[in-house]
Amino acid sequence: MNRRQSAEVLDEQGIDRALTRIAHEIVERNKGAENLVLIGIRSRGVHLARRIASRLKEIEGVEVPVGALDITLYRDDIGEEGFHPALRKTDIPFPVADKAVILMDDVLYTGRTIRAALDGIIDLGRPRMIQLAVLIDRGHRELPIRPDYVGKNLPTSRSEDVQVMLEEEDGKNGVVISKE
Amino acid sequence: MASVLKAKDILGLEEMEAEDIQFILDTAESMKEVSERQIKKVPTLRGKTMINIFYEPSTRTRTSFEIAGKRLSADVVNISTSASSVVKGETLKDTGRNLMAMKPDILVIRHSAVGAPKILADTLPIPVINAGDGAHEHPTQALLDLFSIREKKGSLKGLKAAIVGDITHSRVARSNIHGMRKMGMEVRIAGPATLLPRYVEQLGVQVYTDVDAAIEGVDIIMMLRIQLERQGQGLFPSLREYSRLFGLNRKRVKRAKADVLIMHPGPMNRGVEISSEVADGPYSIILDQVTNGVAIRMAVLFLLLGGI
């Protein structure tokens, strides 16, 4: 692990500010927070979605429900080298039909995770629309997927690794980019 | 922590590691959620072909595997050998080779000969799941039983279970004994002496011929089906006597813990090994077992085809 050189590109405060801005943008674009639902992609997307939900509560006084989506069963690389079949449960205790779904993930890279997430959501019902919010967009899309809300754009090379750490899961907050 | 099952096949719990059992149970939790949706399907095994070949009759297990495969979007083919080439004398290996020529991705087999699934597993390159081989093992049944217990009790370690009935002829009992012991449970078996296998204590179980003593203070009672054919073989005198001495009824159940779970792999002989009152009563999780069977089978299909 010490061979990696790593640098912090976003600190705790930076994450907080980005999420606050994203929450405001969501409210602006959707003209309020009524009829919105948040779905986070397991597992860090879920923590981020909850943080956005609490900001929406502060800004608009609206309780936006948060669900957790596990996309493992929708992946396009099942059975291939590198696929690890560790499932975490999908838990979306509300209907998605006719709602505006804000899909949340930590890092947007090739776009394949989001493609799987779209299939997963649509299997549960027909939302009115799906908007995508990500904390980090690191480029290198392999599918025509684009985010609606971005915390930070981070140009990277393929040999680099972007890791988002959140205190709910990793004990601290920060975004680190590392290279072999 | 297991991130993928190490073995190519699932033939029994005797050789399975506790870590893998745990992993299958955890995976089944997520699979159970799929069965609770409106559209009970995920695209995970789309394009994969699953062949169920059952040399012994079965409705429950075969249907459960079929539904499990279909919920994962696999293409499922059922072969029941009464209506097949086996009747014309084809050998197991030949049947296996012929099926392979049609390029299936996974095989589920039930056979009356112990070791038949292993023969196919060793000769075929695809994963093989044992759906019951003779009196040897029925791993997915034991896995769903463990899952059902864990679902109600939270964890397995330290729980006391009593398995009651014709242990000698029961693959369900054997797989459960292996699985429960690996997960840290205390296992008691009870039945008439004529239906208890010799040397069974070597599996680490306590042996009883008095069912009242066996179920004293237990957390789980698992009743096994008494096969009516055994009566003709002189292994017990009459169903009525069996029922009186070994059958589970409301009065007998009181000896167990107040929050006991009553289980049965099915199909039940109501009034013989278990009374209707107990089978349909508040402690019974017999129907949960069936529901969980689909989730467990989805989990093993996914893990065997999803791992490398």
Interface residues (C-beta under 8 A of the other chain):
Chain A: D70 T72 L73 Y74 I78 G79 E80 E81 F83 H84 P85 A86 L87 R88 K89 T90 D91 D119 G120 D123 L124 G125
Chain B: S3 V4 D26 T27 E29 S30 M31 E33 V34 R37 Q38 I39 K41 V42 P43 T44 L45 L72 F302 L303 L305 G306 G307 I308
